[in-house]
């Protein structure tokens, strides 16, 4: 019996070890394969947000409490909006 161990599976396992319990973001076409892995994972939950900017700030607030945060977006205009949230986290020394 062969078990497929992917980069995405490893990433989720490592994030769980670091204390992550939730990933924020907006589902999108390029993110669907990784989102499927999140949905199958028993230890990390998906938190859908209305846009990428909110996902980044949700992860920022989560990191302020838990010490680590993560969000998932697809390429394009949304990721540029999410960069504002990442910049804010860096400015406040959360990252």
mmCIF file as gemmi writes it, N, C-alpha and C atoms, coordinates in Angstrom:
data_model
loop_
_atom_site.group_PDB
_atom_site.id
_atom_site.type_symbol
_atom_site.label_atom_id
_atom_site.label_alt_id
_atom_site.label_comp_id
_atom_site.label_asym_id
_atom_site.label_entity_id
_atom_site.label_seq_id
_atom_site.pdbx_PDB_ins_code
_atom_site.Cartn_x
_atom_site.Cartn_y
_atom_site.Cartn_z
_atom_site.occupancy
_atom_site.B_iso_or_equiv
_atom_site.pdbx_formal_charge
_atom_site.auth_seq_id
_atom_site.auth_asym_id
_atom_site.pdbx_PDB_model_num
ATOM 1 N N . UNK Axp A 1 ? 0.842 -1.183 0 1 0 ? 1 A 1
ATOM 2 C CA . UNK Axp A 1 ? 0 0 0 1 0 ? 1 A 1
ATOM 3 C C . UNK Axp A 1 ? 0.888 1.247 0 1 0 ? 1 A 1
ATOM 4 N N . UNK Axp A 2 ? 0.653 2.144 -0.925 1 0 ? 2 A 1
ATOM 5 C CA . UNK Axp A 2 ? 1.449 3.353 -1.072 1 0 ? 2 A 1
ATOM 6 C C . UNK Axp A 2 ? 0.643 4.558 -0.609 1 0 ? 2 A 1
ATOM 7 N N . UNK Axp A 3 ? 1.206 5.325 0.302 1 0 ? 3 A 1
ATOM 8 C CA . UNK Axp A 3 ? 0.573 6.546 0.774 1 0 ? 3 A 1
ATOM 9 C C . UNK Axp A 3 ? 1.273 7.726 0.126 1 0 ? 3 A 1
ATOM 10 N N . UNK Axp A 4 ? 0.503 8.589 -0.504 1 0 ? 4 A 1
ATOM 11 C CA . UNK Axp A 4 ? 1.08 9.745 -1.168 1 0 ? 4 A 1
ATOM 12 C C . UNK Axp A 4 ? 1.295 10.856 -0.147 1 0 ? 4 A 1
ATOM 13 N N . UNK Axp A 5 ? 2.537 11.3 -0.026 1 0 ? 5 A 1
ATOM 14 C CA . UNK Axp A 5 ? 2.898 12.38 0.884 1 0 ? 5 A 1
ATOM 15 C C . UNK Axp A 5 ? 3.357 13.55 0.031 1 0 ? 5 A 1
ATOM 16 N N . UNK Axp A 6 ? 2.598 14.622 0.022 1 0 ? 6 A 1
ATOM 17 C CA . UNK Axp A 6 ? 2.87 15.749 -0.859 1 0 ? 6 A 1
ATOM 18 C C . UNK Axp A 6 ? 3.474 16.915 -0.084 1 0 ? 6 A 1
ATOM 19 N N . UNK Axp A 7 ? 3.916 17.909 -0.814 1 0 ? 7 A 1
ATOM 20 C CA . UNK Axp A 7 ? 4.435 19.125 -0.195 1 0 ? 7 A 1
ATOM 21 C C . UNK Axp A 7 ? 3.331 19.789 0.629 1 0 ? 7 A 1
ATOM 22 N N . UNK Axp A 8 ? 2.119 19.801 0.096 1 0 ? 8 A 1
ATOM 23 C CA . UNK Axp A 8 ? 0.994 20.38 0.824 1 0 ? 8 A 1
ATOM 24 C C . UNK Axp A 8 ? 0.71 19.648 2.123 1 0 ? 8 A 1
ATOM 25 N N . UNK Axp A 9 ? 0.791 18.319 2.099 1 0 ? 9 A 1
ATOM 26 C CA . UNK Axp A 9 ? 0.582 17.523 3.31 1 0 ? 9 A 1
ATOM 27 C C . UNK Axp A 9 ? 1.65 17.835 4.344 1 0 ? 9 A 1
ATOM 28 N N . UNK Axp A 10 ? 2.892 17.947 3.884 1 0 ? 10 A 1
ATOM 29 C CA . UNK Axp A 10 ? 3.988 18.28 4.787 1 0 ? 10 A 1
ATOM 30 C C . UNK Axp A 10 ? 3.786 19.669 5.396 1 0 ? 10 A 1
ATOM 31 N N . UNK Axp A 11 ? 3.391 20.627 4.566 1 0 ? 11 A 1
ATOM 32 C CA . UNK Axp A 11 ? 3.182 21.988 5.038 1 0 ? 11 A 1
ATOM 33 C C . UNK Axp A 11 ? 2.109 22.028 6.127 1 0 ? 11 A 1
ATOM 34 N N . UNK Axp A 12 ? 0.993 21.339 5.91 1 0 ? 12 A 1
ATOM 35 C CA . UNK Axp A 12 ? -0.062 21.32 6.921 1 0 ? 12 A 1
ATOM 36 C C . UNK Axp A 12 ? 0.401 20.649 8.205 1 0 ? 12 A 1
ATOM 37 N N . UNK Axp A 13 ? 1.158 19.57 8.074 1 0 ? 13 A 1
ATOM 38 C CA . UNK Axp A 13 ? 1.673 18.884 9.256 1 0 ? 13 A 1
ATOM 39 C C . UNK Axp A 13 ? 2.607 19.799 10.057 1 0 ? 13 A 1
ATOM 40 N N . UNK Axp A 14 ? 3.473 20.497 9.354 1 0 ? 14 A 1
ATOM 41 C CA . UNK Axp A 14 ? 4.419 21.393 10.027 1 0 ? 14 A 1
ATOM 42 C C . UNK Axp A 14 ? 3.707 22.576 10.666 1 0 ? 14 A 1
ATOM 43 N N . UNK Axp A 15 ? 2.713 23.151 9.984 1 0 ? 15 A 1
ATOM 44 C CA . UNK Axp A 15 ? 1.944 24.258 10.56 1 0 ? 15 A 1
ATOM 45 C C . UNK Axp A 15 ? 1.209 23.816 11.825 1 0 ? 15 A 1
ATOM 46 N N . UNK Axp A 16 ? 0.691 22.6 11.826 1 0 ? 16 A 1
ATOM 47 C CA . UNK Axp A 16 ? 0.035 22.07 13.013 1 0 ? 16 A 1
ATOM 48 C C . UNK Axp A 16 ? 1.032 21.949 14.166 1 0 ? 16 A 1
ATOM 49 N N . UNK Axp A 17 ? 2.24 21.464 13.877 1 0 ? 17 A 1
ATOM 50 C CA . UNK Axp A 17 ? 3.279 21.345 14.901 1 0 ? 17 A 1
ATOM 51 C C . UNK Axp A 17 ? 3.628 22.703 15.505 1 0 ? 17 A 1
ATOM 52 N N . UNK Axp A 18 ? 3.532 23.759 14.697 1 0 ? 18 A 1
ATOM 53 C CA . UNK Axp A 18 ? 3.847 25.107 15.177 1 0 ? 18 A 1
ATOM 54 C C . UNK Axp A 18 ? 2.69 25.745 15.945 1 0 ? 18 A 1
ATOM 55 N N . UNK Axp A 19 ? 1.535 25.071 15.99 1 0 ? 19 A 1
ATOM 56 C CA . UNK Axp A 19 ? 0.408 25.564 16.767 1 0 ? 19 A 1
ATOM 57 C C . UNK Axp A 19 ? -0.725 26.173 15.967 1 0 ? 19 A 1
ATOM 58 N N . UNK Axp A 20 ? -0.676 26.054 14.663 1 0 ? 20 A 1
ATOM 59 C CA . UNK Axp A 20 ? -1.74 26.613 13.832 1 0 ? 20 A 1
ATOM 60 C C . UNK Axp A 20 ? -2.969 25.714 13.863 1 0 ? 20 A 1
ATOM 61 N N . UNK Axp A 21 ? -4.127 26.316 14.026 1 0 ? 21 A 1
ATOM 62 C CA . UNK Axp A 21 ? -5.371 25.552 14.031 1 0 ? 21 A 1
ATOM 63 C C . UNK Axp A 21 ? -6.356 25.999 12.972 1 0 ? 21 A 1
ATOM 64 N N . UNK Axp A 22 ? -6.099 27.158 12.355 1 0 ? 22 A 1
ATOM 65 C CA . UNK Axp A 22 ? -7.01 27.718 11.362 1 0 ? 22 A 1
ATOM 66 C C . UNK Axp A 22 ? -6.217 28.395 10.251 1 0 ? 22 A 1
ATOM 67 N N . UNK Axp A 23 ? -6.745 28.314 9.034 1 0 ? 23 A 1
ATOM 68 C CA . UNK Axp A 23 ? -6.182 29.038 7.893 1 0 ? 23 A 1
ATOM 69 C C . UNK Axp A 23 ? -7.296 29.896 7.308 1 0 ? 23 A 1
ATOM 70 N N . UNK Axp A 24 ? -7.011 31.171 7.105 1 0 ? 24 A 1
ATOM 71 C CA . UNK Axp A 24 ? -7.981 32.132 6.607 1 0 ? 24 A 1
ATOM 72 C C . UNK Axp A 24 ? -7.798 32.328 5.107 1 0 ? 24 A 1
ATOM 73 N N . UNK Axp A 25 ? -8.845 32.778 4.43 1 0 ? 25 A 1
ATOM 74 C CA . UNK Axp A 25 ? -8.674 33.117 3.029 1 0 ? 25 A 1
ATOM 75 C C . UNK Axp A 25 ? -9.92 32.999 2.185 1 0 ? 25 A 1
ATOM 76 N N . UNK Axp A 26 ? -9.696 33.129 0.896 1 0 ? 26 A 1
ATOM 77 C CA . UNK Axp A 26 ? -10.749 33.082 -0.113 1 0 ? 26 A 1
ATOM 78 C C . UNK Axp A 26 ? -10.439 31.927 -1.057 1 0 ? 26 A 1
ATOM 79 N N . UNK Axp A 27 ? -11.394 31.016 -1.263 1 0 ? 27 A 1
ATOM 80 C CA . UNK Axp A 27 ? -11.126 29.928 -2.2 1 0 ? 27 A 1
ATOM 81 C C . UNK Axp A 27 ? -10.997 30.466 -3.623 1 0 ? 27 A 1
ATOM 82 N N . UNK Axp A 28 ? -10.076 29.904 -4.353 1 0 ? 28 A 1
ATOM 83 C CA . UNK Axp A 28 ? -9.877 30.326 -5.733 1 0 ? 28 A 1
ATOM 84 C C . UNK Axp A 28 ? -9.335 29.176 -6.561 1 0 ? 28 A 1
ATOM 85 N N . UNK Axp A 29 ? -9.403 29.313 -7.86 1 0 ? 29 A 1
ATOM 86 C CA . UNK Axp A 29 ? -9.08 28.203 -8.756 1 0 ? 29 A 1
ATOM 87 C C . UNK Axp A 29 ? -7.69 27.613 -8.548 1 0 ? 29 A 1
ATOM 88 N N . UNK Axp A 30 ? -6.671 28.433 -8.371 1 0 ? 30 A 1
ATOM 89 C CA . UNK Axp A 30 ? -5.324 27.897 -8.202 1 0 ? 30 A 1
ATOM 90 C C . UNK Axp A 30 ? -5.086 27.352 -6.793 1 0 ? 30 A 1
ATOM 91 N N . UNK Axp A 31 ? -5.918 27.721 -5.852 1 0 ? 31 A 1
ATOM 92 C CA . UNK Axp A 31 ? -5.758 27.282 -4.464 1 0 ? 31 A 1
ATOM 93 C C . UNK Axp A 31 ? -6.586 26.04 -4.139 1 0 ? 31 A 1
ATOM 94 N N . UNK Axp A 32 ? -7.443 25.591 -5.049 1 0 ? 32 A 1
ATOM 95 C CA . UNK Axp A 32 ? -8.334 24.462 -4.758 1 0 ? 32 A 1
ATOM 96 C C . UNK Axp A 32 ? -7.617 23.175 -4.346 1 0 ? 32 A 1
ATOM 97 N N . UNK Axp A 33 ? -6.518 22.784 -4.989 1 0 ? 33 A 1
ATOM 98 C CA . UNK Axp A 33 ? -5.858 21.549 -4.551 1 0 ? 33 A 1
ATOM 99 C C . UNK Axp A 33 ? -5.382 21.611 -3.096 1 0 ? 33 A 1
ATOM 100 N N . UNK Axp A 34 ? -4.822 22.747 -2.685 1 0 ? 34 A 1
ATOM 101 C CA . UNK Axp A 34 ? -4.377 22.878 -1.296 1 0 ? 34 A 1
ATOM 102 C C . UNK Axp A 34 ? -5.57 23.012 -0.359 1 0 ? 34 A 1
ATOM 103 N N . UNK Axp A 35 ? -6.617 23.687 -0.798 1 0 ? 35 A 1
ATOM 104 C CA . UNK Axp A 35 ? -7.832 23.816 0.016 1 0 ? 35 A 1
ATOM 105 C C . UNK Axp A 35 ? -8.462 22.447 0.249 1 0 ? 35 A 1
ATOM 106 N N . UNK Axp A 36 ? -8.401 21.559 -0.738 1 0 ? 36 A 1
ATOM 107 C CA . UNK Axp A 36 ? -8.896 20.192 -0.555 1 0 ? 36 A 1
ATOM 108 C C . UNK Axp A 36 ? -8.121 19.482 0.554 1 0 ? 36 A 1
ATOM 109 N N . UNK Axp A 37 ? -6.814 19.697 0.621 1 0 ? 37 A 1
ATOM 110 C CA . UNK Axp A 37 ? -6.008 19.101 1.695 1 0 ? 37 A 1
ATOM 111 C C . UNK Axp A 37 ? -6.394 19.664 3.058 1 0 ? 37 A 1
ATOM 112 N N . UNK Axp A 38 ? -6.675 20.962 3.114 1 0 ? 38 A 1
ATOM 113 C CA . UNK Axp A 38 ? -7.104 21.582 4.371 1 0 ? 38 A 1
ATOM 114 C C . UNK Axp A 38 ? -8.423 20.977 4.826 1 0 ? 38 A 1
ATOM 115 N N . UNK Axp A 39 ? -9.355 20.82 3.899 1 0 ? 39 A 1
ATOM 116 C CA . UNK Axp A 39 ? -10.674 20.272 4.241 1 0 ? 39 A 1
ATOM 117 C C . UNK Axp A 39 ? -10.577 18.839 4.759 1 0 ? 39 A 1
ATOM 118 N N . UNK Axp A 40 ? -9.632 18.065 4.262 1 0 ? 40 A 1
ATOM 119 C CA . UNK Axp A 40 ? -9.452 16.677 4.702 1 0 ? 40 A 1
ATOM 120 C C . UNK Axp A 40 ? -8.706 16.593 6.035 1 0 ? 40 A 1
ATOM 121 N N . UNK Axp A 41 ? -8 17.658 6.395 1 0 ? 41 A 1
ATOM 122 C CA . UNK Axp A 41 ? -7.189 17.663 7.607 1 0 ? 41 A 1
ATOM 123 C C . UNK Axp A 41 ? -8.086 17.748 8.84 1 0 ? 41 A 1
ATOM 124 N N . UNK Axp A 42 ? -7.789 16.927 9.837 1 0 ? 42 A 1
ATOM 125 C CA . UNK Axp A 42 ? -8.588 16.884 11.062 1 0 ? 42 A 1
ATOM 126 C C . UNK Axp A 42 ? -8.188 17.965 12.068 1 0 ? 42 A 1
ATOM 127 N N . UNK Axp A 43 ? -6.987 18.505 11.94 1 0 ? 43 A 1
ATOM 128 C CA . UNK Axp A 43 ? -6.443 19.4 12.955 1 0 ? 43 A 1
ATOM 129 C C . UNK Axp A 43 ? -6.447 20.873 12.577 1 0 ? 43 A 1
ATOM 130 N N . UNK Axp A 44 ? -6.547 21.176 11.293 1 0 ? 44 A 1
ATOM 131 C CA . UNK Axp A 44 ? -6.533 22.566 10.834 1 0 ? 44 A 1
ATOM 132 C C . UNK Axp A 44 ? -7.841 22.846 10.117 1 0 ? 44 A 1
ATOM 133 N N . UNK Axp A 45 ? -8.508 23.935 10.514 1 0 ? 45 A 1
ATOM 134 C CA . UNK Axp A 45 ? -9.807 24.293 9.942 1 0 ? 45 A 1
ATOM 135 C C . UNK Axp A 45 ? -9.67 25.468 8.983 1 0 ? 45 A 1
ATOM 136 N N . UNK Axp A 46 ? -10.55 25.497 8.015 1 0 ? 46 A 1
ATOM 137 C CA . UNK Axp A 46 ? -10.626 26.576 7.032 1 0 ? 46 A 1
ATOM 138 C C . UNK Axp A 46 ? -11.586 27.641 7.538 1 0 ? 46 A 1
ATOM 139 N N . UNK Axp A 47 ? -11.171 28.911 7.458 1 0 ? 47 A 1
ATOM 140 C CA . UNK Axp A 47 ? -12.03 30.041 7.796 1 0 ? 47 A 1
ATOM 141 C C . UNK Axp A 47 ? -12.147 30.898 6.54 1 0 ? 47 A 1
ATOM 142 N N . UNK Axp A 48 ? -13.28 30.812 5.873 1 0 ? 48 A 1
ATOM 143 C CA . UNK Axp A 48 ? -13.492 31.585 4.657 1 0 ? 48 A 1
ATOM 144 C C . UNK Axp A 48 ? -13.746 33.049 4.976 1 0 ? 48 A 1
ATOM 145 N N . UNK Axp A 49 ? -13.168 33.932 4.194 1 0 ? 49 A 1
ATOM 146 C CA . UNK Axp A 49 ? -13.374 35.364 4.371 1 0 ? 49 A 1
ATOM 147 C C . UNK Axp A 49 ? -13.954 35.95 3.086 1 0 ? 49 A 1
ATOM 148 N N . UNK Axp A 50 ? -14.517 37.155 3.188 1 0 ? 50 A 1
ATOM 149 C CA . UNK Axp A 50 ? -15.191 37.733 2.018 1 0 ? 50 A 1
ATOM 150 C C . UNK Axp A 50 ? -14.215 38.286 0.989 1 0 ? 50 A 1
ATOM 151 N N . UNK Axp A 51 ? -12.987 38.589 1.394 1 0 ? 51 A 1
ATOM 152 C CA . UNK Axp A 51 ? -11.968 39.009 0.433 1 0 ? 51 A 1
ATOM 153 C C . UNK Axp A 51 ? -10.581 38.733 1.013 1 0 ? 51 A 1
ATOM 154 N N . UNK Axp A 52 ? -9.577 38.888 0.185 1 0 ? 52 A 1
ATOM 155 C CA . UNK Axp A 52 ? -8.207 38.556 0.573 1 0 ? 52 A 1
ATOM 156 C C . UNK Axp A 52 ? -7.667 39.487 1.644 1 0 ? 52 A 1
ATOM 157 N N . UNK Axp A 53 ? -8.063 40.734 1.591 1 0 ? 53 A 1
ATOM 158 C CA . UNK Axp A 53 ? -7.637 41.708 2.586 1 0 ? 53 A 1
ATOM 159 C C . UNK Axp A 53 ? -8.1 41.271 3.977 1 0 ? 53 A 1
ATOM 160 N N . UNK Axp A 54 ? -9.354 40.854 4.08 1 0 ? 54 A 1
ATOM 161 C CA . UNK Axp A 54 ? -9.88 40.38 5.361 1 0 ? 54 A 1
ATOM 162 C C . UNK Axp A 54 ? -9.184 39.099 5.808 1 0 ? 54 A 1
ATOM 163 N N . UNK Axp A 55 ? -8.837 38.232 4.87 1 0 ? 55 A 1
ATOM 164 C CA . UNK Axp A 55 ? -8.112 37.011 5.212 1 0 ? 55 A 1
ATOM 165 C C . UNK Axp A 55 ? -6.752 37.31 5.818 1 0 ? 55 A 1
ATOM 166 N N . UNK Axp A 56 ? -6.056 38.287 5.235 1 0 ? 56 A 1
ATOM 167 C CA . UNK Axp A 56 ? -4.737 38.661 5.754 1 0 ? 56 A 1
ATOM 168 C C . UNK Axp A 56 ? -4.855 39.259 7.153 1 0 ? 56 A 1
ATOM 169 N N . UNK Axp A 57 ? -5.84 40.115 7.364 1 0 ? 57 A 1
ATOM 170 C CA . UNK Axp A 57 ? -5.996 40.702 8.69 1 0 ? 57 A 1
ATOM 171 C C . UNK Axp A 57 ? -6.555 39.71 9.697 1 0 ? 57 A 1
ATOM 172 N N . UNK Axp A 58 ? -7.338 38.749 9.236 1 0 ? 58 A 1
ATOM 173 C CA . UNK Axp A 58 ? -7.778 37.67 10.134 1 0 ? 58 A 1
ATOM 174 C C . UNK Axp A 58 ? -6.595 36.852 10.616 1 0 ? 58 A 1
ATOM 175 N N . UNK Axp A 59 ? -5.689 36.523 9.7 1 0 ? 59 A 1
ATOM 176 C CA . UNK Axp A 59 ? -4.475 35.781 10.059 1 0 ? 59 A 1
ATOM 177 C C . UNK Axp A 59 ? -3.585 36.618 10.971 1 0 ? 59 A 1
ATOM 178 N N . UNK Axp A 60 ? -3.543 37.934 10.751 1 0 ? 60 A 1
ATOM 179 C CA . UNK Axp A 60 ? -2.759 38.83 11.596 1 0 ? 60 A 1
ATOM 180 C C . UNK Axp A 60 ? -3.285 38.801 13.032 1 0 ? 60 A 1
ATOM 181 N N . UNK Axp A 61 ? -4.582 38.959 13.197 1 0 ? 61 A 1
ATOM 182 C CA . UNK Axp A 61 ? -5.171 38.914 14.54 1 0 ? 61 A 1
ATOM 183 C C . UNK Axp A 61 ? -4.977 37.566 15.208 1 0 ? 61 A 1
ATOM 184 N N . UNK Axp A 62 ? -5.113 36.511 14.437 1 0 ? 62 A 1
ATOM 185 C CA . UNK Axp A 62 ? -4.914 35.159 14.948 1 0 ? 62 A 1
ATOM 186 C C . UNK Axp A 62 ? -3.469 34.973 15.423 1 0 ? 62 A 1
ATOM 187 N N . UNK Axp A 63 ? -2.521 35.504 14.659 1 0 ? 63 A 1
ATOM 188 C CA . UNK Axp A 63 ? -1.1 35.393 15.022 1 0 ? 63 A 1
ATOM 189 C C . UNK Axp A 63 ? -0.789 36.18 16.292 1 0 ? 63 A 1
ATOM 190 N N . UNK Axp A 64 ? -1.476 37.273 16.505 1 0 ? 64 A 1
ATOM 191 C CA . UNK Axp A 64 ? -1.25 38.059 17.717 1 0 ? 64 A 1
ATOM 192 C C . UNK Axp A 64 ? -1.652 37.275 18.965 1 0 ? 64 A 1
ATOM 193 N N . UNK Axp A 65 ? -2.62 36.38 18.815 1 0 ? 65 A 1
ATOM 194 C CA . UNK Axp A 65 ? -3.086 35.581 19.952 1 0 ? 65 A 1
ATOM 195 C C . UNK Axp A 65 ? -2.341 34.256 20.042 1 0 ? 65 A 1
ATOM 196 N N . UNK Axp A 66 ? -2.19 33.563 18.917 1 0 ? 66 A 1
ATOM 197 C CA . UNK Axp A 66 ? -1.629 32.209 18.906 1 0 ? 66 A 1
ATOM 198 C C . UNK Axp A 66 ? -0.146 32.13 18.583 1 0 ? 66 A 1
ATOM 199 N N . UNK Axp A 67 ? 0.434 33.212 18.093 1 0 ? 67 A 1
ATOM 200 C CA . UNK Axp A 67 ? 1.852 33.196 17.758 1 0 ? 67 A 1
ATOM 201 C C . UNK Axp A 67 ? 2.152 32.815 16.32 1 0 ? 67 A 1
ATOM 202 N N . UNK Axp A 68 ? 1.162 32.339 15.59 1 0 ? 68 A 1
ATOM 203 C CA . UNK Axp A 68 ? 1.322 31.985 14.179 1 0 ? 68 A 1
ATOM 204 C C . UNK Axp A 68 ? -0.03 32.144 13.488 1 0 ? 68 A 1
ATOM 205 N N . UNK Axp A 69 ? 0.008 32.624 12.263 1 0 ? 69 A 1
ATOM 206 C CA . UNK Axp A 69 ? -1.203 32.776 11.473 1 0 ? 69 A 1
ATOM 207 C C . UNK Axp A 69 ? -0.913 32.441 10.025 1 0 ? 69 A 1
ATOM 208 N N . UNK Axp A 70 ? -1.955 32.094 9.267 1 0 ? 70 A 1
ATOM 209 C CA . UNK Axp A 70 ? -1.776 31.757 7.858 1 0 ? 70 A 1
ATOM 210 C C . UNK Axp A 70 ? -3.035 32.121 7.078 1 0 ? 70 A 1
ATOM 211 N N . UNK Axp A 71 ? -2.822 32.511 5.826 1 0 ? 71 A 1
ATOM 212 C CA . UNK Axp A 71 ? -3.956 32.736 4.935 1 0 ? 71 A 1
ATOM 213 C C . UNK Axp A 71 ? -3.616 32.201 3.562 1 0 ? 71 A 1
ATOM 214 N N . UNK Axp A 72 ? -4.652 31.9 2.801 1 0 ? 72 A 1
ATOM 215 C CA . UNK Axp A 72 ? -4.508 31.305 1.48 1 0 ? 72 A 1
ATOM 216 C C . UNK Axp A 72 ? -5.254 32.152 0.466 1 0 ? 72 A 1
ATOM 217 N N . UNK Axp A 73 ? -4.542 32.585 -0.573 1 0 ? 73 A 1
ATOM 218 C CA . UNK Axp A 73 ? -5.157 33.348 -1.653 1 0 ? 73 A 1
ATOM 219 C C . UNK Axp A 73 ? -4.623 32.827 -2.985 1 0 ? 73 A 1
ATOM 220 N N . UNK Axp A 74 ? -5.276 33.19 -4.052 1 0 ? 74 A 1
ATOM 221 C CA . UNK Axp A 74 ? -4.787 32.835 -5.384 1 0 ? 74 A 1
ATOM 222 C C . UNK Axp A 74 ? -4.057 34.032 -5.978 1 0 ? 74 A 1
ATOM 223 N N . UNK Axp A 75 ? -3.385 33.804 -7.092 1 0 ? 75 A 1
ATOM 224 C CA . UNK Axp A 75 ? -2.644 34.873 -7.742 1 0 ? 75 A 1
ATOM 225 C C . UNK Axp A 75 ? -3.56 35.895 -8.382 1 0 ? 75 A 1
ATOM 226 N N . UNK Axp A 76 ? -3.109 37.129 -8.428 1 0 ? 76 A 1
ATOM 227 C CA . UNK Axp A 76 ? -3.876 38.178 -9.08 1 0 ? 76 A 1
ATOM 228 C C . UNK Axp A 76 ? -4.067 39.379 -8.18 1 0 ? 76 A 1
ATOM 229 N N . UNK Axp A 77 ? -5.143 40.095 -8.427 1 0 ? 77 A 1
ATOM 230 C CA . UNK Axp A 77 ? -5.424 41.325 -7.69 1 0 ? 77 A 1
ATOM 231 C C . UNK Axp A 77 ? -5.601 41.045 -6.198 1 0 ? 77 A 1
ATOM 232 N N . UNK Axp A 78 ? -6.198 39.93 -5.847 1 0 ? 78 A 1
ATOM 233 C CA . UNK Axp A 78 ? -6.432 39.607 -4.442 1 0 ? 78 A 1
ATOM 234 C C . UNK Axp A 78 ? -5.157 39.488 -3.635 1 0 ? 78 A 1
ATOM 235 N N . UNK Axp A 79 ? -4.142 38.89 -4.236 1 0 ? 79 A 1
ATOM 236 C CA . UNK Axp A 79 ? -2.887 38.741 -3.486 1 0 ? 79 A 1
ATOM 237 C C . UNK Axp A 79 ? -2.238 40.096 -3.23 1 0 ? 79 A 1
ATOM 238 N N . UNK Axp A 80 ? -2.426 41.043 -4.128 1 0 ? 80 A 1
ATOM 239 C CA . UNK Axp A 80 ? -1.892 42.383 -3.898 1 0 ? 80 A 1
ATOM 240 C C . UNK Axp A 80 ? -2.629 43.062 -2.75 1 0 ? 80 A 1
ATOM 241 N N . UNK Axp A 81 ? -3.914 42.825 -2.641 1 0 ? 81 A 1
ATOM 242 C CA . UNK Axp A 81 ? -4.685 43.361 -1.526 1 0 ? 81 A 1
ATOM 243 C C . UNK Axp A 81 ? -4.232 42.724 -0.212 1 0 ? 81 A 1
ATOM 244 N N . UNK Axp A 82 ? -3.97 41.415 -0.238 1 0 ? 82 A 1
ATOM 245 C CA . UNK Axp A 82 ? -3.513 40.718 0.961 1 0 ? 82 A 1
ATOM 246 C C . UNK Axp A 82 ? -2.141 41.208 1.405 1 0 ? 82 A 1
ATOM 247 N N . UNK Axp A 83 ? -1.338 41.693 0.473 1 0 ? 83 A 1
ATOM 248 C CA . UNK Axp A 83 ? -0.015 42.204 0.828 1 0 ? 83 A 1
ATOM 249 C C . UNK Axp A 83 ? -0.109 43.374 1.8 1 0 ? 83 A 1
ATOM 250 N N . UNK Axp A 84 ? -1.2 44.127 1.751 1 0 ? 84 A 1
ATOM 251 C CA . UNK Axp A 84 ? -1.393 45.224 2.709 1 0 ? 84 A 1
ATOM 252 C C . UNK Axp A 84 ? -1.503 44.682 4.131 1 0 ? 84 A 1
ATOM 253 N N . UNK Axp A 85 ? -2.216 43.574 4.291 1 0 ? 85 A 1
ATOM 254 C CA . UNK Axp A 85 ? -2.328 42.952 5.606 1 0 ? 85 A 1
ATOM 255 C C . UNK Axp A 85 ? -1 42.425 6.105 1 0 ? 85 A 1
ATOM 256 N N . UNK Axp A 86 ? -0.217 41.851 5.21 1 0 ? 86 A 1
ATOM 257 C CA . UNK Axp A 86 ? 1.111 41.347 5.584 1 0 ? 86 A 1
ATOM 258 C C . UNK Axp A 86 ? 2.017 42.52 5.966 1 0 ? 86 A 1
ATOM 259 N N . UNK Axp A 87 ? 1.942 43.603 5.21 1 0 ? 87 A 1
ATOM 260 C CA . UNK Axp A 87 ? 2.731 44.787 5.533 1 0 ? 87 A 1
ATOM 261 C C . UNK Axp A 87 ? 2.369 45.355 6.892 1 0 ? 87 A 1
ATOM 262 N N . UNK Axp A 88 ? 1.07 45.366 7.201 1 0 ? 88 A 1
ATOM 263 C CA . UNK Axp A 88 ? 0.635 45.835 8.511 1 0 ? 88 A 1
ATOM 264 C C . UNK Axp A 88 ? 1.15 44.957 9.642 1 0 ? 88 A 1
ATOM 265 N N . UNK Axp A 89 ? 1.162 43.641 9.412 1 0 ? 89 A 1
ATOM 266 C CA . UNK Axp A 89 ? 1.68 42.718 10.424 1 0 ? 89 A 1
ATOM 267 C C . UNK Axp A 89 ? 3.167 42.956 10.661 1 0 ? 89 A 1
ATOM 268 N N . UNK Axp A 90 ? 3.911 43.166 9.579 1 0 ? 90 A 1
ATOM 269 C CA . UNK Axp A 90 ? 5.348 43.456 9.721 1 0 ? 90 A 1
ATOM 270 C C . UNK Axp A 90 ? 5.571 44.78 10.432 1 0 ? 90 A 1
ATOM 271 N N . UNK Axp A 91 ? 4.763 45.79 10.123 1 0 ? 91 A 1
ATOM 272 C CA . UNK Axp A 91 ? 4.911 47.089 10.76 1 0 ? 91 A 1
ATOM 273 C C . UNK Axp A 91 ? 4.676 47.003 12.27 1 0 ? 91 A 1
ATOM 274 N N . UNK Axp A 92 ? 3.804 46.1 12.671 1 0 ? 92 A 1
ATOM 275 C CA . UNK Axp A 92 ? 3.504 45.92 14.095 1 0 ? 92 A 1
ATOM 276 C C . UNK Axp A 92 ? 4.353 44.837 14.738 1 0 ? 92 A 1
ATOM 277 N N . UNK Axp A 93 ? 5.323 44.296 13.988 1 0 ? 93 A 1
ATOM 278 C CA . UNK Axp A 93 ? 6.255 43.266 14.473 1 0 ? 93 A 1
ATOM 279 C C . UNK Axp A 93 ? 5.545 41.984 14.902 1 0 ? 93 A 1
ATOM 280 N N . UNK Axp A 94 ? 4.48 41.624 14.159 1 0 ? 94 A 1
ATOM 281 C CA . UNK Axp A 94 ? 3.778 40.366 14.426 1 0 ? 94 A 1
ATOM 282 C C . UNK Axp A 94 ? 4.483 39.223 13.703 1 0 ? 94 A 1
ATOM 283 N N . UNK Axp A 95 ? 4.984 39.472 12.487 1 0 ? 95 A 1
ATOM 284 C CA . UNK Axp A 95 ? 5.643 38.426 11.695 1 0 ? 95 A 1
ATOM 285 C C . UNK Axp A 95 ? 7.06 38.22 12.151 1 0 ? 95 A 1
